[in-house]
Amino acid sequence: MRVSISAGGAIYHRGEPVALNQLKGRIRTHVSDSPGAALIIIPDARTRADRLVAVMDTAKLAGIESIAIATRAKDMGVNNYRD
């Protein structure tokens, strides 16, 4: 499962904006369908650390066991990554 975070802190899943509580529900559904699932977080280079940690904490509370943070050499926009 992939989630993007914009420079302003907006969270995107499958190209659409989601609030943290919505993300938690989506993650729970994903973990239910795919036990042991991992989450890849793709933050913008300017994403605040506290927002990244909030997404990570939400994922852990929703049952994600493994989290990876993806970076890119050049910002291509948060909506270019889709699950």
Summary of the structure (lengths in Angstrom):
residues: 83
radius of gyration: 11.7
end to end distance: 6.0
largest distance: 34.2
contacts: 226
relative contact order: 0.28
helix: 36%
strand: 24%
